[in-house]
Amino acid sequence: MDQTKRPLLIPPAFATYAEEHGVFDMYKRLLEQLIIHRPADPIAFLIENLKRDNNDVPQIIILGPPASGKRSIAKLVCSKLRTAHITMENLIHDADLDIREQAKEFISKRQAVPTELWVKIVQERMKLFDCVKKGWVMEGFPQTREQAQALQEIGVYPKHCVVLDSPDTVLIERAAGKRVDPKTGDVFHTTFDWPTNSDVQSRLEVAPGYTEEAMVDKLVMYHRHIDGILRCYGDTLKTINADQPKADVFAQVFTYLSSQPRTNAPHTPRIILLGPTGSGKGVQAALLANKYNIVNVCCGQLIKQAIADETKAGVAAKAYVEKGVMVPDNLVLNILEVRLSQLDCVTRGWVLHGYPRTREQAEQLAKAGFRPYRQFFLDVPNDSVLERLTLRATDPITGERYHMLYNPPRTPEVKERLQRFPKDSDDEVRKRLAQYHAYIEEIADFYLDGQHVNADQDPHTVFECLESMIVNPLKKRFN
């Protein structure tokens, strides 16, 4: 056989490894650190950064006007993510003695602490173990655009910036009922969040600086600076309405913190569509392939093609197909490996449907190096599947397909000659549905990042839903 006519097969492990370990993002992050810190010995600096166990730690700033709930939400986030909680008060308290004294001197004179001093304090705090290993949540800082820009110059830039927003009238009303536990620093409210513990109730104190006049002054100062601060964090910014129950605010905040920004790192689309018979996997695969120029890989068609081409695996599979039994997993995987390793699949990506049907097949596919970066479960009720499949028929003369409910034949002559595919009988469809539901839970346990889509709607609506999930990064799963 002429060697030049053989299909070029490329192991999938190269691109998969780079994407799985974030090689391109790591390269980008190291370059950023080099530019920010400008070390005398770049190589030693890069080695030290690579030695860190985890660079993907939370880095969050929570901003908002006074009495918007920053402290409560920041504590809940820190408790959930186990990160360091940074406030202006504990920044000064944890600073070195000489820096602390300088800051306290400005505060005692009722003067603003200079930005240069804040930068020194924050820079030293970020070097501590808890910030490096666990990440940080910075509450209520920076307070001016100058401070925000100074933090950026030393490389302190949040991955997520949350702004809690609420009408001024609501904030002033909240401030009137605000109470502080002097022992723990927890914040409560006489109306909305009163503690159940009687000991805590007895020691609560009125929060200083929250009279109506003081609140007006603070709000004027906040509105003067907030627009300038937000322009510094446009790429990571999320504004959340704080005029709602604390649990709802926290839920929205945590949903945003679980999101990840889009990356510029190159990747090859590798998509698996899972769903019962009649769920529209083939239609959605064709739509995705046409729009994004990826390869549409149907497992059933591949087996038929292998049999028609009389390949080694095709000849072995032919006996099983003729008997109407399932082709063994090793033969199917062999046929899939050949197709998914070809140049077009490796360079353009692929969307696979009709496989895997069991968890064992999913595990074998992963061991072979074909790890999908998106898995979608097309959910359709059994009644809808039966309606879709048992009522469809084909015109043997024109080859046109009809559906008795959605696309009925236009003339009695066409209706009389319509033929139904034997596999579309009620019993056959129910049998295939039973096989699908017997294994789908195990497959879902294997594909933990799999996303469910309601496929019991218009195909183009389903496609739009799939498309939105493909282009947006997966939510981060915190341990």
ROSEMI-421368 format. One line per 8 residues: number of its first residue (from 1); their letters; for each residue x, y, z of C-alpha. Coordinates in Angstrom, 2 decimals. Layout:
<sites>
NUM) a) X Y Z; ...
</sites>
This chain:
<sites>
1) mdqtkrpl) 0.00 0.00 0.00; 1.22 3.51 -0.82; 2.30 5.08 2.50; 1.36 8.58 1.30; -2.28 7.55 0.98; -2.66 6.51 4.58; -4.63 8.99 6.73; -2.37 11.11 8.87
9) lippafat) -3.03 10.14 12.50; -2.04 12.55 15.27; -2.08 11.48 18.93; -4.66 13.59 20.80; -2.51 13.78 23.91; -0.55 16.88 22.82; -3.38 19.42 22.78; -5.25 17.69 25.59
17) yaeehgvf) -2.27 17.93 27.94; -1.78 21.65 27.26; -5.46 22.42 27.85; -5.87 20.15 30.87; -2.90 21.66 32.71; -3.48 25.25 31.58; -0.05 25.55 29.97; -0.92 28.65 27.94
25) dmykrlle) -2.60 30.41 30.86; 0.37 29.59 33.08; 2.72 31.07 30.49; 0.61 34.25 30.35; 0.52 34.49 34.16; 4.31 34.13 34.48; 4.88 36.87 31.89; 2.53 39.17 33.81
33) qliihrpa) 4.45 38.58 37.04; 7.76 39.28 35.28; 6.51 42.59 33.91; 5.00 43.65 37.25; 7.89 42.74 39.56; 10.83 43.19 37.15; 13.15 40.89 39.17; 16.93 41.13 38.89
41) dpiaflie) 17.10 37.38 38.19; 14.11 36.48 35.97; 14.94 32.75 35.79; 15.10 32.33 39.58; 11.91 34.37 39.93; 10.06 32.13 37.43; 11.30 28.97 39.15; 10.08 30.26 42.52
49) nlkrdnnd) 6.64 31.00 41.04; 6.44 27.56 39.46; 7.21 25.93 42.82; 3.99 27.26 44.30; 1.43 24.54 44.86; -1.48 26.58 43.57; -1.67 29.86 41.70; -5.39 29.57 41.04
57) vpqiiilg) -6.57 31.03 44.35; -9.50 33.43 44.88; -8.62 37.11 44.62; -11.76 39.11 45.34; -12.62 42.73 46.10; -16.02 43.58 47.60; -17.01 47.24 47.36; -20.15 49.19 48.15
65) ppasgkrs) -21.55 52.17 50.07; -21.71 52.12 53.87; -24.38 49.80 55.34; -24.65 47.86 52.04; -23.64 44.59 53.74; -19.99 44.35 52.65; -18.83 42.93 55.99; -21.54 40.26 56.17
73) iaklvcsk) -21.07 39.12 52.57; -17.26 39.18 52.85; -17.38 36.97 55.94; -19.73 34.52 54.26; -17.47 34.35 51.19; -14.36 33.84 53.33; -16.09 31.11 55.31; -17.17 29.35 52.11
81) lrtahitm) -13.84 29.65 50.26; -11.57 29.56 53.36; -9.67 32.65 52.26; -8.05 35.51 54.16; -10.42 38.34 55.07; -8.73 41.72 54.52; -10.21 44.97 55.83; -8.72 48.41 56.29
89) enlihdad) -8.73 47.83 60.05; -6.88 44.53 60.07; -4.47 45.74 57.37; -3.20 48.38 59.78; -3.35 46.01 62.76; -1.25 43.33 61.00; 1.31 45.78 59.56; 4.88 46.10 60.84
97) ldireqak) 5.25 48.23 63.95; 6.81 51.30 62.31; 4.30 51.31 59.43; 1.44 50.76 61.88; 2.51 53.72 63.97; 2.72 55.94 60.92; -0.80 54.97 59.85; -2.23 55.46 63.34
105) efiskrqa) -0.65 58.89 63.52; -2.54 59.98 60.40; -5.76 58.48 61.73; -5.39 60.20 65.12; -5.05 63.53 63.31; -8.17 62.65 61.25; -6.14 62.74 58.08; -6.30 60.31 55.17
113) vptelwvk) -3.56 57.68 55.19; -1.33 58.38 52.13; -1.68 56.04 49.18; 2.06 55.21 49.29; 1.67 53.95 52.86; -1.39 51.88 51.96; 0.57 50.31 49.12; 3.35 49.26 51.50
121) ivqermkl) 0.83 47.79 53.93; -1.05 45.83 51.24; 2.16 44.65 49.59; 3.45 43.18 52.84; 0.07 41.60 53.62; -0.09 39.86 50.25; 3.22 38.10 50.96; 1.84 36.25 53.99
129) fdcvkkgw) 1.11 32.54 53.78; -2.69 32.72 53.94; -2.97 35.12 51.00; -0.48 33.18 48.87; -1.89 29.71 49.51; -5.58 30.35 50.17; -6.35 33.62 48.39; -7.97 36.75 49.77
137) vmegfpqt) -11.17 38.77 49.98; -10.56 42.51 50.35; -13.51 44.39 51.81; -14.14 48.12 51.26; -10.74 48.88 49.74; -9.62 50.68 47.58; -11.61 53.81 48.36; -10.22 56.07 45.60
145) reqaqalq) -9.13 55.67 41.99; -5.58 56.61 43.02; -5.47 53.69 45.46; -6.86 51.31 42.83; -4.22 52.31 40.30; -1.48 52.05 42.92; -2.59 48.49 43.72; -2.46 47.60 40.03
153) eigvypkh) 1.11 48.88 39.80; 2.24 46.36 42.43; 0.28 43.52 40.78; -2.71 43.43 43.14; -5.65 43.03 40.75; -8.78 41.03 41.60; -10.10 38.15 39.56; -13.58 39.18 40.69
161) cvvldspd) -14.79 42.60 41.84; -18.25 42.74 43.42; -20.12 46.01 44.01; -23.10 45.89 46.37; -25.48 48.63 45.29; -28.58 49.98 47.03; -30.59 53.25 47.12; -29.27 55.85 49.56
169) tvlieraa) -32.60 56.04 51.41; -32.46 52.29 52.12; -28.85 52.56 53.33; -29.66 55.40 55.73; -32.58 53.38 57.12; -30.34 50.33 57.53; -27.67 52.33 59.33; -30.15 53.45 61.99
177) gkrvdpkt) -30.66 49.84 63.10; -27.08 48.62 62.68; -25.52 46.94 65.74; -22.02 45.52 66.23; -20.81 42.70 68.46; -17.67 44.16 70.13; -16.37 40.67 70.89; -16.49 39.16 67.38
185) gdvfhttf) -16.99 42.20 65.15; -20.12 40.62 63.58; -22.73 43.04 62.29; -26.44 42.69 63.08; -29.60 44.70 62.52; -32.48 45.39 64.85; -35.07 44.61 62.15; -33.53 42.39 59.49
193) dwptnsdv) -30.85 40.32 61.25; -31.33 40.15 65.03; -29.24 37.42 66.77; -31.05 34.53 68.45; -28.44 34.16 71.21; -29.42 36.21 74.28; -25.78 36.69 75.32; -24.96 38.21 71.92
201) qsrlevap) -28.07 40.40 72.14; -27.02 41.79 75.51; -23.56 42.91 74.37; -24.50 44.50 71.03; -23.56 48.13 70.63; -24.69 50.92 68.33; -22.28 51.13 65.40; -20.24 54.35 65.70
209) gyteeamv) -20.36 56.80 62.81; -23.73 55.68 61.48; -25.94 58.60 62.43; -28.00 60.10 59.63; -25.64 63.07 59.22; -22.56 60.84 59.23; -24.19 58.52 56.68; -24.95 61.40 54.33
217) dklvmyhr) -21.31 62.53 54.49; -20.07 58.98 53.83; -22.45 58.48 50.92; -21.37 61.78 49.33; -17.72 60.67 49.59; -18.52 57.21 48.23; -20.38 58.52 45.17; -17.56 60.98 44.50
225) hidgilrc) -14.98 58.22 44.07; -16.82 55.05 43.05; -17.06 55.76 39.30; -13.31 56.27 39.05; -12.65 53.05 40.99; -14.99 51.00 38.81; -13.23 52.15 35.63; -10.15 50.38 36.96
233) ygdtlkti) -11.98 47.04 37.33; -14.16 46.98 34.21; -13.09 43.49 33.12; -13.85 41.80 36.45; -16.78 43.89 37.68; -20.22 42.69 38.77; -22.84 44.95 40.38; -25.39 43.21 42.61
241) nadqpkad) -28.53 44.69 44.13; -28.02 44.65 47.91; -31.60 45.69 48.68; -32.76 42.12 49.21; -32.33 39.36 51.83; -28.72 38.56 52.74; -29.07 34.94 51.59; -30.16 36.06 48.12
249) vfaqvfty) -27.31 38.57 47.87; -24.78 35.94 48.88; -26.21 33.42 46.39; -25.78 35.91 43.53; -22.30 36.87 44.71; -21.16 33.25 44.94; -22.61 32.44 41.52; -20.50 35.23 40.06
257) lssqprtn) -17.39 34.11 41.98; -17.86 30.62 40.52; -17.65 32.01 36.99; -14.36 32.12 35.15; -13.20 34.71 32.61; -12.77 33.74 28.99; -9.26 32.75 28.12; -7.28 33.57 24.98
265) aphtprii) -5.50 30.22 25.17; -5.97 28.14 22.00; -8.15 25.07 22.33; -9.72 22.48 20.08; -13.48 21.93 20.55; -14.21 18.38 21.70; -17.92 17.94 22.38; -20.02 14.91 23.31
273) llgptgsg) -23.80 14.96 22.96; -25.65 12.46 25.12; -29.38 11.85 25.14; -32.10 9.29 24.49; -33.13 8.20 21.04; -35.07 10.99 19.34; -33.58 13.76 21.48; -32.10 15.52 18.45
281) kgvqaall) -28.41 14.70 18.91; -27.83 14.40 15.16; -29.59 17.70 14.41; -27.62 19.61 17.05; -24.34 18.00 15.98; -24.97 19.10 12.38; -25.78 22.67 13.46; -22.63 22.88 15.60
289) ankynivn) -20.46 21.39 12.87; -21.78 23.79 10.23; -21.39 26.93 12.34; -18.02 26.22 13.96; -16.41 24.13 11.20; -15.85 21.15 13.48; -16.16 17.50 12.45; -19.53 15.79 12.95
297) vccgqlik) -18.74 12.28 14.22; -21.68 9.88 14.43; -20.65 6.54 15.93; -23.33 4.58 14.07; -22.34 6.08 10.71; -18.66 5.32 11.40; -19.44 1.65 11.95; -21.46 1.49 8.72
305) qaiadetk) -18.65 3.26 6.85; -16.05 0.84 8.25; -18.17 -2.10 7.10; -18.62 -0.57 3.65; -14.88 0.11 3.34; -14.14 -3.45 4.50; -11.55 -2.34 7.01; -10.24 -4.88 9.50
313) agvaakay) -12.45 -3.54 12.27; -15.37 -3.18 9.85; -15.18 -6.83 8.76; -15.12 -7.90 12.42; -18.11 -5.66 13.23; -20.17 -6.81 10.24; -21.04 -10.17 11.80; -22.48 -8.47 14.90
321) vekgvmvp) -24.48 -5.94 12.88; -26.00 -8.67 10.71; -27.10 -10.56 13.83; -28.62 -7.39 15.29; -26.49 -7.40 18.43; -24.26 -4.69 19.93; -20.78 -4.38 18.46; -18.14 -5.08 21.16
329) dnlvlnil) -16.67 -2.03 22.86; -13.10 -2.73 21.72; -14.14 -2.77 18.04; -16.17 0.44 18.36; -13.32 2.17 20.19; -10.86 1.05 17.53; -13.03 2.57 14.78; -13.46 5.79 16.79
337) evrlsqld) -9.73 6.08 17.52; -8.90 5.98 13.83; -11.41 8.74 13.01; -10.74 11.05 15.97; -6.97 10.88 15.38; -7.19 12.09 11.80; -5.90 15.53 10.89; -9.26 17.28 10.53
345) cvtrgwvl) -10.50 16.14 13.97; -7.25 17.07 15.71; -6.95 20.50 14.13; -10.61 21.56 13.86; -12.19 19.62 16.74; -15.16 17.28 16.79; -18.69 16.77 18.08; -19.43 13.11 18.89
353) hgyprtre) -22.87 11.54 19.32; -24.06 7.95 19.63; -21.13 7.12 21.92; -20.50 6.46 24.80; -23.55 4.46 25.81; -22.12 3.10 29.10; -19.71 4.32 31.76; -17.19 1.68 30.68
361) qaeqlaka) -17.16 3.12 27.17; -16.70 6.63 28.58; -13.75 5.45 30.67; -12.17 3.68 27.69; -12.56 6.80 25.57; -10.79 8.86 28.24; -7.98 6.29 28.60; -7.44 6.47 24.85
369) gfrpyrqf) -6.73 10.20 25.28; -9.99 11.57 23.88; -11.20 13.80 26.71; -14.15 16.03 25.77; -14.02 19.58 27.05; -17.82 19.82 27.00; -20.45 17.15 27.63; -24.16 17.88 27.12
377) fldvpnds) -27.13 15.78 28.21; -30.14 16.46 25.98; -33.10 15.84 28.29; -36.43 14.90 26.70; -39.41 13.22 28.46; -40.24 9.71 27.28; -43.70 10.81 26.10; -42.15 13.43 23.82
385) vlerltlr) -39.70 10.88 22.41; -42.54 8.47 21.62; -44.47 11.28 19.97; -41.46 12.27 17.87; -40.53 8.79 16.65; -43.69 6.71 16.41; -45.54 9.32 14.34; -42.88 9.84 11.67
393) atdpitge) -42.88 8.17 8.26; -41.07 8.34 4.92; -42.31 8.63 1.34; -40.60 5.70 -0.51; -40.86 7.51 -3.85; -39.49 10.97 -3.01; -37.58 10.05 0.16; -39.20 12.99 1.97
401) ryhmlynp) -39.85 12.52 5.68; -43.13 13.47 7.34; -44.54 13.65 10.85; -48.24 13.01 11.34; -48.53 15.79 13.90; -45.96 18.45 12.97; -45.46 17.89 9.24; -48.36 15.81 7.85
409) prtpevke) -48.53 14.83 4.15; -50.44 17.28 1.99; -52.36 14.78 -0.19; -54.19 11.48 0.50; -52.04 9.76 -2.15; -48.81 10.57 -0.31; -50.34 9.56 3.01; -51.33 6.13 1.66
417) rlqrfpkd) -47.85 5.26 0.44; -45.95 6.41 3.52; -43.85 3.77 5.26; -42.64 3.65 8.84; -39.22 2.44 9.85; -39.48 -0.81 11.86; -37.32 0.67 14.66; -39.90 3.42 15.14
425) sddevrkr) -42.49 1.05 16.52; -43.73 1.74 20.05; -42.08 -1.38 21.53; -38.71 -0.74 19.86; -38.59 2.89 20.98; -39.49 1.95 24.56; -36.75 -0.69 24.53; -34.12 1.85 23.43
433) laqyhayi) -35.34 4.33 26.07; -35.00 1.68 28.76; -31.43 0.93 27.66; -30.54 4.63 27.78; -31.98 5.22 31.25; -30.27 2.10 32.58; -26.81 3.59 32.00; -27.19 7.37 31.90
441) eeiadfyl) -26.79 7.93 35.66; -23.44 6.12 35.65; -22.28 8.20 32.68; -23.40 11.39 34.46; -21.36 10.35 37.52; -18.31 10.02 35.26; -18.83 13.33 33.43; -19.13 15.54 36.52
449) dgqhvnad) -18.91 18.72 34.43; -21.70 17.59 32.11; -24.42 20.19 31.49; -28.10 19.40 31.06; -30.18 21.02 28.33; -33.94 20.93 27.90; -34.19 19.45 24.40; -37.99 19.30 24.42
457) qdphtvfe) -38.30 22.54 22.46; -37.55 24.02 19.05; -34.20 22.74 17.63; -32.84 26.25 17.10; -33.71 27.20 20.69; -31.82 24.13 21.89; -28.89 25.10 19.65; -28.76 28.61 21.11
465) clesmivn) -28.66 27.13 24.60; -25.85 24.75 23.64; -23.94 27.55 21.96; -24.11 29.79 25.04; -22.74 26.96 27.20; -19.92 26.22 24.75; -18.61 29.77 24.37; -18.70 30.54 28.13
473) plkkrfn) -16.17 28.91 30.49; -17.38 26.29 32.92; -18.12 27.43 36.45; -15.29 26.89 38.89; -15.85 24.08 41.36; -14.50 25.04 44.77; -13.30 22.23 47.00
</sites>
